[in-house]
Structure formats: C-alpha cells, structure tokens
Amino acid sequence: MLGWALTFLIIAIIAAVFGFGGIAGAATGIAKIIFFIFVVFLVLSLIFNAVRGKKPKI
C-alpha cells in the first residue's frame, strides 16, 4: 500500500512539472488518502500484535 502512495506521489510530481495542475492535485490527494490508510493499518496491526503477545516484525 505504501508503494501505491509513492507511485501516486511520483505521478503528481511529474504532472506538476509538465503543468498539469488538475492531475497533479488529484494524484496528490489520492496519495495522501492511501498513505493515511497505510498508517491506520500499521497502527492497528501493531496494537493487535501487542495484545496477542507477538513481537512486531520490523
């Protein structure tokens, strides 16, 4: 999921360089949403693993 966020961020940067502001803004918004979903899943995973007594594999 983090890979998708980075992909959309790169698309946004390339679109901004070429002057496509609408596409850059949309890609940036998608990247932000995917990144925050990734963070939420990461936190939930760490919490559930802590409750179950397993050490996180980081």
Secondary structure, DSSP 8 states (H G I E B T S, - for coil): -HHHHHHHHHHHHHHHHTT-HHHHHHHHHHHHHHHHHHHHHHHHHHHHHHHHT-----
